[in-house]
Amino acid sequence: MAQPRLIDVPASGVPAGAPVTRATSKGIAPGDIVLLDKRGRRFHAVVTELQQLESGRFELAVRPIDSRISYRSATVREVADVWRKSKRSG
């Protein structure tokens, strides 16, 4: 009798190989609050500026909400989640 898998894994609602949603530079703007993951440390920060480098990559200038964090820049790949600044209703 052949065993198709080494470990039985329960089927989930997500199909195998489903793409992971990733933040893009188009979805991030100054004033947004982002959750960053830099070297395994997660923290919230406010985006102050978005710059495109000569290599084509985007870098964020950020102001961490927690004063104990010293990081002031991040790449788009380090963004785990984004909360967009709402537009004023007038």
N, C-alpha and C positions, 0 to 999 in steps of 0.2 A: 504494500500500500504506500503510495507516494504522498508526501506531506507538501502541500502547495506553499505554506508559509511556516516560518520558524515559530512565530508568535501569532496567536489569533488576535486580531485587532477588530474591535466593534466598528461597524459601519456608521459613519456620521453623516450629517446633512450636507457637509462640504465635499464636493468631488475632489478626488486625488489630483494633485497638480494645479489646484486653483491658484491664480495669481494673488499675491499679497498686495493690498492697496498701499501705495506709497505717496507721500506728500510730493507735490511738484512746486516749482518756483512760481508757477502761475497762480497757485492757490494761497500764496503767502504774501502779505503786504505789511508795511509799517503800521504799528498799532495792534497787530494781532498778538495773541498769547499763544506760545508754542510749548509743547512738552518735548524737551531734548533728551537724548540719550548719548552722552559723551563718555566713552570708555567705561560703560556699565553704570555710570552715575546718572540718574534721571532727575531733572529739575524743570521747573516752569520759568519762562522768561518772556519778556515783551520785546518784539522785533522793533528795532529803531531804524534799520536801514537794510536794503537788499542790494548787493553789488554783484555784477557779473565779471568774473575774472577773465584774463586773456585766453585761458584754456577753454572757456565756454561754461565752466561750472559756476554755480551761484554760491555766494557766501552771505550769511546773515550777520549783521551786527545786532547783538542782543543785550538787554539789561535784565539780569536775573532778578526774580521776585524775592528770593531768599538772599539776604546780604552775606551769607557765609560762602556763597558760590563766587568763584573768581573768573570763570569763563566769560568772555565778552564777544566771542564769535563762534559760529557754527556753520556747518554745511547743510544743504537741504537733505542729504542722506541721514543726518543725525536727528531729523525731526520725526518724532513718533506720533504726534497729534497736533492739530491746529484748531484754535478757537478764533473765529474771525471777528474783527471789530464791526459792530453793527452800524448801519448807516443811520444818520439822524433823520427823524421824521419831522418835517417842519411845516 
